Amino acid sequence: GRNNPVASPTASAIEWTVYPPSNEQDGERINCIRLYRTIAGGGLSNNDFFFLHEITDLDAPLVYVDETPDTDLLLPVYLDHTPPPVGPGHVIHFNNRLFLLGSKEAPQRIYYSKIGPNGEGEFEHFPLTNYIDLKVSSTSKITGGAVIHGVLVVLTEDTIHHVSGIDPPVEHQMNDYVGCIAPGTLKLIGNILIFLAQTGYYSWDGSQLRYLSRDIEPAIRQANITDLRKARSVVYPFRSHYYSAYVWPDGKTRWWVYDFAVGTSYDYSTQAGSD
């Protein structure tokens, strides 16, 4: 709505009447609304607007009274911002940037936001040149990532990559035959990633790849589970246990558990009460 002046002790307040839009816009969920304004006598050109306030309660129209003095407006918003790509697969905060892992248009591309002149993150600005194209097969897409040991680890369906550095970030391919085929199984335990690959479960600690699931291979082959990409996982929050669920051909869910503290896996697919 239009902003109307209101009386205040400083005689300079602005009343904002905010009408939240529909919570769903073009399939994308709206989480908050940010308000920006100029200083007194400010223009309408680039860098004249400053961040004022963020609204997270979007349930109803609301009124926000702005009595913030101009001297407290410290974060300019740049009107030449390039928006992020449509439909990023994963969003990770790393080195004061937002990294977007894949998108609908480019499933093998890593996008990253801009770093300001003083090292501050400009999370709303994704310059058209800020991206890394992974050199992978044409059918392999990015399936997930996490930050371990100060490095951003990015997995495709058959490769593992590291991203480090700031200006610009640099990518290194660490493995070219194992990747994550089921994004729902990618979990971080401490500084170790566990995930499901084409040939079973693996862990990655930033340098060493370990094969974990030898104990459950016979059960998986016998059950003839054809679509492992539907596998899901959870992590027990108080111990280093990794639980993975399979939906078997009979429609029932059965579990495999890996105790990372002792390096032992358990096949619960044939145990009573495992469904």
C-alpha positions in Angstrom: 0.0 0.0 0.0 1.0 3.7 -0.2 3.1 5.0 2.6 1.4 7.7 4.7 3.2 10.2 7.1 2.3 9.9 10.7 3.0 12.0 13.8 6.0 11.0 15.9 8.4 12.5 18.4 11.0 13.0 15.7 8.4 14.3 13.2 9.9 12.1 10.6 8.2 8.7 10.9 6.8 6.8 7.9 3.9 4.4 8.2 4.2 1.3 6.0 1.0 -0.6 5.3 2.2 -4.0 4.1 -0.2 -6.4 2.3 1.6 -9.8 2.0 1.2 -11.4 -1.4 -0.1 -15.0 -1.8 2.3 -17.4 0.0 2.8 -19.2 -3.3 4.0 -17.2 -6.3 4.8 -19.2 -9.5 5.4 -22.3 -7.4 8.0 -20.6 -5.2 7.3 -20.2 -1.4 7.6 -16.7 0.0 9.4 -16.7 3.4 9.7 -13.0 4.2 9.3 -9.4 2.9 12.2 -6.9 3.1 11.6 -3.1 3.2 14.0 -0.6 1.7 13.9 3.2 1.6 16.1 6.2 0.7 17.5 8.7 3.1 16.0 12.3 3.3 16.4 13.9 -0.1 17.7 10.7 -1.6 17.3 10.0 -5.3 15.9 7.0 -7.1 19.0 5.8 -8.9 21.4 2.9 -8.2 22.6 2.6 -4.5 20.1 5.2 -3.2 18.0 2.6 -1.4 19.0 1.1 2.0 17.8 -2.0 3.8 15.3 -1.1 6.6 13.4 -4.0 8.0 12.5 -7.7 7.4 9.0 -9.0 8.0 8.6 -12.7 8.6 5.0 -12.8 9.8 3.1 -13.0 6.6 -0.3 -14.1 7.9 -2.1 -10.8 7.7 -1.8 -7.2 6.6 0.3 -5.2 9.0 1.5 -1.7 9.8 5.2 -0.9 10.3 6.1 2.5 11.7 9.6 3.5 10.6 11.4 5.9 12.9 14.8 4.8 11.9 17.2 7.8 11.5 19.0 8.1 8.2 22.4 7.6 10.0 21.3 4.0 10.9 20.7 3.0 7.3 24.0 1.3 6.5 23.3 -1.4 4.0 22.7 -0.1 0.4 20.7 -2.3 -2.0 22.1 -2.3 -5.5 19.4 -1.9 -8.1 21.5 -3.7 -10.7 21.1 -7.0 -8.9 20.8 -10.1 -11.1 18.3 -12.5 -9.6 19.2 -16.2 -8.9 18.3 -18.9 -11.4 15.0 -20.6 -11.4 14.6 -23.7 -9.3 18.0 -24.3 -7.6 18.4 -27.8 -6.3 20.3 -27.0 -3.1 21.3 -23.8 -1.4 24.4 -23.7 0.8 25.9 -20.8 2.7 29.7 -20.9 2.3 32.5 -18.2 2.7 29.8 -15.5 3.1 28.2 -16.4 -0.2 25.1 -18.4 -1.2 26.0 -21.3 -3.5 23.1 -22.7 -5.6 23.8 -26.3 -6.7 22.2 -26.9 -10.0 19.0 -25.5 -11.5 16.2 -26.4 -13.8 18.0 -25.0 -16.8 21.5 -26.1 -15.8 21.6 -29.2 -13.5 25.4 -29.4 -13.7 26.2 -25.8 -12.8 27.2 -24.2 -9.5 26.0 -20.5 -9.1 27.3 -18.2 -6.4 26.3 -14.8 -5.1 28.5 -11.7 -5.1 31.0 -10.5 -2.5 30.9 -6.8 -1.7 33.9 -4.5 -1.6 34.3 -5.0 2.1 33.8 -8.7 2.1 30.1 -8.6 2.9 27.8 -11.0 1.2 25.4 -9.6 -1.3 23.0 -12.5 -1.2 20.5 -11.0 -3.5 23.0 -10.5 -6.4 24.0 -13.3 -8.7 26.1 -11.9 -11.5 25.7 -13.7 -14.8 29.4 -14.6 -14.8 29.3 -16.1 -11.3 29.1 -19.8 -12.0 31.1 -23.0 -12.3 30.2 -25.7 -14.9 31.2 -29.1 -13.7 33.0 -31.3 -16.3 30.8 -34.4 -15.9 28.9 -36.7 -18.3 25.9 -35.2 -20.0 23.5 -37.3 -17.9 25.0 -36.6 -14.5 23.3 -33.9 -12.4 24.2 -32.3 -9.1 22.5 -34.2 -6.2 23.7 -32.4 -3.1 26.5 -30.9 -1.1 27.7 -29.9 2.4 30.6 -28.0 4.0 33.3 -30.1 5.7 36.7 -29.0 6.9 36.2 -25.5 5.5 35.5 -26.9 2.0 32.3 -27.0 0.0 31.8 -30.6 -1.2 29.5 -31.0 -4.2 28.2 -34.4 -5.4 26.8 -35.4 -8.7 25.3 -38.8 -9.6 28.8 -40.1 -10.3 31.5 -37.6 -9.1 32.7 -35.7 -6.0 34.0 -32.1 -6.2 35.5 -29.6 -3.8 35.0 -25.8 -4.0 37.3 -23.5 -2.1 38.6 -20.0 -2.2 36.7 -16.7 -2.4 37.4 -14.5 -5.4 36.8 -16.5 -7.5 35.9 -19.9 -5.9 37.9 -22.7 -7.4 36.5 -26.2 -8.2 38.5 -29.5 -8.1 37.2 -32.9 -9.1 38.1 -35.3 -6.3 36.5 -38.5 -7.7 35.2 -39.5 -11.1 33.4 -42.8 -10.5 31.4 -42.6 -7.3 28.6 -40.1 -6.6 25.3 -39.7 -4.8 22.3 -41.1 -6.7 19.7 -40.5 -4.0 19.7 -37.0 -2.6 17.6 -38.1 0.4 20.4 -40.4 1.6 23.1 -37.6 1.7 23.7 -36.9 5.4 26.5 -35.2 7.3 27.8 -36.9 10.5 30.5 -34.7 12.1 32.8 -34.0 9.2 31.9 -37.1 7.3 29.3 -37.4 4.4 27.4 -40.7 4.0 25.4 -41.3 0.8 24.1 -43.9 -1.5 25.9 -44.5 -4.8 25.2 -46.9 -7.7 27.1 -49.7 -6.0 26.1 -49.1 -2.4 26.7 -46.8 0.6 29.9 -44.7 0.9 31.4 -42.2 3.2 33.6 -39.2 2.2 35.7 -37.3 4.7 37.3 -34.8 2.3 40.1 -37.1 1.1 39.2 -40.7 1.7 36.3 -42.7 0.2 35.1 -45.6 2.2 32.7 -48.4 1.1 30.2 -49.2 3.9 27.4 -51.5 2.7 29.0 -54.8 1.9 27.0 -56.5 4.7 23.6 -55.6 3.0 24.5 -56.4 -0.6 23.0 -59.9 -0.6 19.7 -58.7 0.8 19.4 -55.9 -1.7 20.2 -58.3 -4.6 17.8 -60.9 -3.3 15.0 -58.4 -2.9 15.5 -57.0 -6.5 15.2 -53.4 -5.5 15.3 -51.7 -8.8 15.0 -48.0 -8.0 17.5 -47.2 -5.3 17.0 -43.5 -6.0 13.9 -43.6 -3.8 16.0 -44.5 -0.8 15.7 -42.1 2.2 17.9 -41.7 5.3 17.8 -40.1 8.7 20.5 -39.5 11.3 20.0 -40.4 15.0 20.8 -37.1 16.7 22.6 -38.4 19.8 24.9 -41.0 18.3 26.7 -41.7 15.1 24.0 -43.9 13.7 22.9 -43.6 10.1 19.5 -45.1 9.2 18.4 -45.8 5.6 15.0 -47.0 4.5 14.3 -49.0 1.3 10.8 -49.5 -0.1 10.9 -53.1 -1.3 8.9 -54.6 -4.2 6.2 -55.8 -1.7 5.6 -52.2 -0.7 7.0 -52.5 2.8 9.8 -50.3 4.1 12.9 -52.0 5.6 15.9 -50.5 7.3 19.7 -50.7 7.1 21.6 -49.1 10.0 25.3 -48.1 10.1 27.0 -47.4 13.4 29.8 -45.1 12.3 31.4 -45.0 15.8 32.3 -48.7 15.6 32.3 -49.1 11.8 29.6 -51.8 11.7 26.5 -52.1 9.6 23.4 -54.0 10.4 20.8 -55.4 8.0 17.4 -55.2 9.6 15.5 -56.1 6.5 14.7 -59.7 7.8 14.2 -58.8 11.4 10.8 -59.0 13.1 9.3 -55.5 13.5 11.6 -53.9 10.9 8.8 -52.7 8.7 
